[in-house]
Amino acid sequence: MDLLKLAALDEEDLSVISAHVQDAVAKVGEMTFSKREKRFAMVMRRFAWEKEKGGLFRRTSHERRLAALNFDRVLAVRSTSIDKNRPETVLALLAVRFMPSDAPSGTIELAFSGGATIHLDVECIETRLSDLGAAWETPVKPRHSA
């Protein structure tokens, strides 16, 4: 099994993780913040973009994988357009971005479709993405308008 495990300690690393989690889907109830541990974590079903290869033939099946995305050294969490009282709500992750403030601290933004966002105020970038198991097949490939 070829499980993906990535770590990010700077903005460039975080952009690599962002590319791998683009179009991941997650339930609101699968996101947690531990203030004592300074950790925000979420479980997602990420689209396996690394398995998509350009070529002459159109693929009829694609892969998704269960994965965990962890952010350490988190001081505070804010969200917009997310109802925490509806844990079954599914959000589609579009991008993970870093906005520096007083280096190395700043805010990590998780941007979801429909304008929903989560802002993580962090001491520094310390992020891990880990696949949690085998892939499953999906006929649907996410599409984006140009």
Backbone as CSV, one residue per row, in Angstrom:
resi,resn,N_x,N_y,N_z,CA_x,CA_y,CA_z,C_x,C_y,C_z
1,MET,0.848,-1.170,0.000,0.000,0.000,0.000,0.898,1.238,0.000
2,ASP,0.632,2.187,-0.854,1.449,3.382,-0.991,0.785,4.565,-0.281
3,LEU,0.962,4.618,1.042,0.349,5.667,1.843,1.169,6.950,1.763
4,LEU,0.473,8.055,1.557,1.111,9.366,1.486,1.315,9.908,2.893
5,LYS,2.519,10.395,3.174,2.829,11.052,4.440,3.683,12.265,4.114
6,LEU,3.151,13.443,4.421,3.856,14.689,4.134,3.901,15.558,5.381
7,ALA,4.935,16.381,5.476,5.058,17.342,6.569,5.366,18.703,5.973
8,ALA,4.880,19.742,6.634,5.146,21.111,6.190,5.664,21.935,7.363
9,LEU,6.790,22.615,7.131,7.371,23.495,8.138,7.538,24.916,7.618
10,ASP,7.170,25.124,6.351,7.221,26.473,5.791,6.116,26.619,4.743
11,GLU,6.005,27.814,4.210,4.927,28.127,3.271,4.999,27.287,1.997
12,GLU,6.201,27.039,1.512,6.370,26.231,0.303,5.904,24.791,0.536
13,ASP,6.298,24.214,1.676,5.833,22.863,2.029,4.310,22.822,2.140
14,LEU,3.733,23.862,2.741,2.280,23.910,2.929,1.559,23.939,1.581
15,SER,2.155,24.584,0.587,1.523,24.621,-0.735,1.502,23.233,-1.374
16,VAL,2.496,22.393,-1.063,2.506,21.015,-1.561,1.368,20.230,-0.910
17,ILE,1.204,20.384,0.393,0.089,19.717,1.081,-1.233,20.220,0.531
18,SER,-1.343,21.517,0.296,-2.580,22.084,-0.249,-2.949,21.427,-1.570
19,ALA,-1.963,21.193,-2.426,-2.233,20.546,-3.719,-2.761,19.130,-3.538
20,HIS,-2.269,18.429,-2.510,-2.703,17.050,-2.279,-4.076,16.960,-1.617
21,VAL,-4.505,18.004,-0.928,-5.815,17.955,-0.267,-6.886,18.727,-1.029
22,GLN,-6.519,19.331,-2.150,-7.520,20.036,-2.953,-8.634,19.055,-3.324
23,ASP,-9.859,19.477,-3.117,-11.066,18.696,-3.414,-11.339,17.586,-2.404
24,ALA,-10.640,17.588,-1.275,-10.970,16.642,-0.207,-12.315,17.038,0.386
25,VAL,-13.053,16.058,0.873,-14.319,16.335,1.543,-14.206,15.881,2.995
26,ALA,-14.814,16.665,3.885,-14.754,16.381,5.318,-16.055,16.811,5.971
27,LYS,-16.422,16.106,7.009,-17.596,16.471,7.792,-17.180,17.426,8.906
28,VAL,-18.046,18.372,9.208,-17.780,19.337,10.275,-17.464,18.608,11.580
29,GLY,-18.181,17.531,11.869,-17.978,16.785,13.104,-16.678,16.017,13.166
30,GLU,-15.926,15.984,12.063,-14.639,15.292,12.033,-13.465,16.264,12.126
31,MET,-13.761,17.453,12.657,-12.731,18.471,12.863,-12.689,18.791,14.354
32,THR,-11.492,18.807,14.925,-11.377,19.076,16.359,-10.219,20.027,16.634
33,PHE,-10.386,20.793,17.714,-9.323,21.669,18.192,-9.086,21.360,19.662
34,SER,-7.850,21.009,19.993,-7.447,20.799,21.376,-6.597,21.987,21.794
35,LYS,-7.201,22.885,22.558,-6.494,24.092,22.991,-5.284,23.734,23.858
36,ARG,-5.458,22.738,24.735,-4.378,22.331,25.626,-3.177,21.807,24.840
37,GLU,-3.442,21.020,23.783,-2.364,20.459,22.968,-1.958,21.376,21.816
38,LYS,-2.690,22.471,21.634,-2.444,23.412,20.536,-2.489,22.701,19.184
39,ARG,-3.513,21.846,19.015,-3.606,21.048,17.792,-5.012,21.132,17.203
40,PHE,-5.058,21.377,15.886,-6.294,21.280,15.117,-6.123,20.083,14.192
41,ALA,-7.112,19.200,14.182,-7.016,18.004,13.344,-8.330,17.778,12.628
42,MET,-8.228,17.192,11.455,-9.425,16.840,10.704,-9.177,15.571,9.908
43,VAL,-10.251,14.805,9.760,-10.230,13.615,8.920,-10.934,13.986,7.627
44,MET,-10.392,13.533,6.520,-10.958,13.882,5.217,-10.879,12.702,4.273
45,ARG,-11.627,12.818,3.208,-11.562,11.860,2.119,-10.960,12.615,0.942
46,ARG,-9.661,12.458,0.780,-8.974,13.271,-0.225,-8.979,12.583,-1.583
47,PHE,-9.053,13.397,-2.627,-8.933,12.892,-3.992,-7.447,12.658,-4.242
48,ALA,-7.077,11.501,-4.757,-5.663,11.146,-4.960,-5.150,11.746,-6.267
49,TRP,-4.851,13.041,-6.232,-4.370,13.734,-7.433,-3.068,13.142,-7.937
50,GLU,-2.245,12.615,-7.023,-0.953,12.062,-7.434,-1.104,10.819,-8.308
51,LYS,-2.278,10.212,-8.319,-2.531,9.029,-9.149,-3.026,9.393,-10.551
52,GLU,-3.377,10.648,-10.737,-3.872,11.101,-12.043,-2.683,11.342,-12.953
53,LYS,-2.644,10.661,-14.052,-1.545,10.822,-15.000,-2.119,11.314,-16.319
54,GLY,-1.444,12.276,-16.911,-1.869,12.743,-18.224,-1.644,11.635,-19.244
55,GLY,-2.422,11.632,-20.272,-2.261,10.600,-21.276,-3.311,10.718,-22.357
56,LEU,-3.279,9.766,-23.260,-4.206,9.788,-24.387,-5.601,9.308,-24.012
57,PHE,-5.685,8.475,-22.982,-6.966,7.853,-22.655,-7.617,8.534,-21.461
58,ARG,-8.901,8.653,-21.531,-9.673,9.232,-20.444,-9.931,8.146,-19.401
59,ARG,-9.584,8.405,-18.166,-9.788,7.438,-17.093,-11.259,7.375,-16.716
60,THR,-11.721,6.188,-16.425,-13.110,6.024,-15.996,-13.210,5.809,-14.489
61,SER,-12.074,5.610,-13.836,-12.098,5.486,-12.381,-10.935,6.274,-11.787
62,HIS,-11.170,6.711,-10.581,-10.197,7.534,-9.862,-10.141,7.016,-8.426
63,GLU,-9.314,7.645,-7.584,-9.171,7.173,-6.211,-9.416,8.279,-5.196
64,ARG,-9.970,7.871,-4.069,-10.035,8.700,-2.864,-9.407,7.894,-1.738
65,ARG,-8.895,8.616,-0.741,-8.274,7.976,0.421,-8.691,8.709,1.690
66,LEU,-8.872,7.953,2.757,-9.099,8.545,4.063,-7.758,9.082,4.547
67,ALA,-7.746,10.316,5.008,-6.497,10.942,5.433,-6.739,11.844,6.637
68,ALA,-5.677,12.095,7.383,-5.713,13.005,8.522,-4.828,14.205,8.208
69,LEU,-5.344,15.388,8.516,-4.583,16.619,8.357,-4.470,17.248,9.737
70,ASN,-3.235,17.384,10.229,-2.984,17.904,11.577,-2.178,19.195,11.515
71,PHE,-2.580,20.139,12.334,-1.860,21.409,12.477,-1.468,21.539,13.945
72,ASP,-0.173,21.691,14.217,0.308,21.875,15.581,0.671,23.336,15.801
73,ARG,0.883,23.672,17.084,1.257,25.037,17.503,0.143,26.032,17.174
74,VAL,-1.124,25.574,17.288,-2.292,26.405,16.989,-2.727,27.130,18.262
75,LEU,-2.850,28.436,18.174,-3.232,29.254,19.323,-4.736,29.510,19.380
76,ALA,-5.369,29.650,18.225,-6.807,29.944,18.184,-7.372,29.494,16.847
77,VAL,-8.678,29.224,16.851,-9.388,28.794,15.647,-10.636,29.650,15.480
78,ARG,-10.833,30.150,14.270,-12.041,30.913,13.931,-12.616,30.322,12.656
79,SER,-13.938,30.400,12.526,-14.550,29.895,11.297,-15.616,30.850,10.804
80,THR,-15.874,30.778,9.509,-16.899,31.577,8.853,-17.770,30.648,8.026
81,SER,-19.080,30.829,8.128,-20.059,30.057,7.342,-19.985,28.556,7.598
82,ILE,-19.649,28.183,8.836,-19.639,26.781,9.245,-20.476,26.670,10.513
83,ASP,-21.508,25.833,10.473,-22.377,25.619,11.625,-21.883,24.403,12.399
84,LYS,-21.238,24.647,13.537,-20.678,23.554,14.345,-21.764,22.669,14.942
85,ASN,-22.999,23.142,14.949,-24.123,22.357,15.463,-24.671,21.381,14.433
86,ARG,-24.093,21.354,13.248,-24.498,20.421,12.187,-23.291,19.572,11.797
87,PRO,-22.932,18.585,12.632,-21.703,17.809,12.425,-21.693,16.954,11.163
88,GLU,-22.832,16.679,10.577,-22.886,15.847,9.367,-22.698,16.659,8.080
89,THR,-22.640,17.989,8.207,-22.436,18.838,7.029,-21.094,18.507,6.382
90,VAL,-21.119,18.314,5.068,-19.902,17.979,4.326,-19.354,19.240,3.666
91,LEU,-18.064,19.468,3.846,-17.376,20.615,3.248,-16.341,20.117,2.246
92,ALA,-16.191,20.838,1.144,-15.186,20.510,0.125,-14.027,21.497,0.240
93,LEU,-12.852,20.975,0.534,-11.665,21.806,0.732,-11.086,22.235,-0.613
94,LEU,-10.862,23.518,-0.752,-10.304,24.051,-2.002,-8.810,24.338,-1.889
95,ALA,-8.390,24.907,-0.751,-6.980,25.290,-0.617,-6.615,25.505,0.841
96,VAL,-5.312,25.373,1.111,-4.739,25.682,2.414,-3.678,26.747,2.161
97,ARG,-3.832,27.894,2.830,-2.922,29.027,2.592,-2.357,29.538,3.916
98,PHE,-1.202,30.193,3.835,-0.586,30.806,5.009,-0.467,32.300,4.794
99,MET,-0.928,33.070,5.788,-0.767,34.513,5.780,0.128,34.883,6.965
100,PRO,1.394,35.250,6.695,2.313,35.561,7.798,1.922,36.855,8.500
101,SER,2.262,36.918,9.789,2.072,38.170,10.532,3.437,38.542,11.097
102,ASP,3.729,38.157,12.316,5.029,38.410,12.925,5.833,37.116,12.827
103,ALA,6.620,36.976,11.757,7.313,35.718,11.432,7.958,35.095,12.668
104,PRO,7.823,33.795,12.837,7.241,32.825,11.915,5.742,32.593,12.119
105,SER,5.112,33.397,12.982,3.681,33.199,13.249,2.827,33.775,12.121
106,GLY,1.560,33.384,12.144,0.634,33.868,11.135,-0.681,33.130,11.231
107,THR,-1.409,33.128,10.139,-2.708,32.469,10.086,-2.740,31.502,8.909
108,ILE,-3.151,30.284,9.194,-3.385,29.297,8.140,-4.868,29.329,7.835
109,GLU,-5.197,29.480,6.560,-6.591,29.525,6.130,-6.927,28.251,5.381
110,LEU,-7.999,27.595,5.805,-8.561,26.464,5.075,-9.787,26.999,4.359
111,ALA,-9.715,27.072,3.040,-10.802,27.629,2.227,-11.631,26.486,1.651
112,PHE,-12.931,26.524,1.919,-13.856,25.503,1.446,-14.794,26.104,0.413
113,SER,-15.423,25.262,-0.387,-16.390,25.757,-1.369,-17.544,26.428,-0.632
114,GLY,-18.224,27.329,-1.325,-19.356,28.031,-0.741,-18.958,29.147,0.203
115,GLY,-17.676,29.491,0.265,-17.230,30.601,1.102,-16.939,30.246,2.549
116,ALA,-17.074,28.990,2.924,-16.747,28.587,4.295,-15.231,28.615,4.483
117,THR,-14.793,29.080,5.649,-13.357,29.130,5.943,-13.090,28.789,7.401
118,ILE,-11.907,28.281,7.633,-11.390,28.103,8.980,-10.054,28.821,9.014
119,HIS,-9.857,29.658,10.043,-8.597,30.365,10.230,-7.929,29.831,11.488
120,LEU,-6.680,29.404,11.336,-5.887,28.897,12.445,-4.768,29.882,12.739
121,ASP,-4.808,30.510,13.908,-3.704,31.379,14.310,-2.610,30.471,14.864
122,VAL,-1.431,30.510,14.244,-0.359,29.575,14.596,0.920,30.299,15.009
123,GLU,1.683,29.631,15.879,3.001,30.133,16.253,3.953,30.030,15.079
124,CYS,3.782,28.966,14.298,4.578,28.699,13.109,3.875,27.589,12.333
125,ILE,4.335,27.312,11.129,3.755,26.232,10.331,4.340,24.907,10.808
126,GLU,3.464,24.013,11.229,3.844,22.660,11.617,2.646,21.769,11.290
127,THR,2.651,21.211,10.090,1.490,20.516,9.543,1.892,19.133,9.037
128,ARG,0.974,18.168,9.218,1.205,16.815,8.712,-0.034,16.325,7.985
129,LEU,0.181,15.661,6.864,-0.877,14.984,6.118,-0.495,13.513,6.063
130,SER,-1.420,12.645,6.493,-1.142,11.206,6.507,-2.349,10.440,6.004
131,ASP,-2.118,9.595,5.008,-3.168,8.673,4.585,-3.370,7.648,5.689
132,LEU,-4.637,7.226,5.864,-4.971,6.322,6.957,-5.293,4.906,6.508
133,GLY,-5.324,4.672,5.208,-5.650,3.331,4.752,-5.722,3.243,3.245
134,ALA,-6.229,2.119,2.807,-6.304,1.835,1.375,-7.231,2.798,0.649
135,ALA,-6.984,2.927,-0.634,-7.818,3.785,-1.489,-9.079,3.039,-1.890
136,TRP,-10.091,3.812,-2.291,-11.272,3.220,-2.898,-11.540,3.937,-4.209
137,GLU,-12.199,3.255,-5.074,-12.459,3.754,-6.419,-13.655,4.701,-6.425
138,THR,-13.542,5.736,-7.244,-14.657,6.655,-7.466,-14.708,6.976,-8.958
139,PRO,-15.904,7.049,-9.538,-16.005,7.388,-10.957,-15.913,8.899,-11.207
140,VAL,-15.969,9.678,-10.140,-16.072,11.139,-10.268,-14.729,11.809,-10.024
141,LYS,-14.298,12.600,-10.994,-13.105,13.415,-10.863,-13.555,14.858,-10.662
142,PRO,-13.063,15.545,-9.621,-13.447,16.943,-9.422,-13.085,17.786,-10.642
143,ARG,-13.982,18.718,-10.959,-13.767,19.611,-12.110,-13.804,21.039,-11.624
144,HIS,-12.989,21.860,-12.245,-12.899,23.274,-11.889,-13.064,24.104,-13.156
145,SER,-13.809,25.178,-13.017,-13.931,26.073,-14.158,-12.664,26.910,-14.273
146,ALA,-12.299,27.233,-15.479,-11.041,27.956,-15.726,-11.137,29.404,-15.358
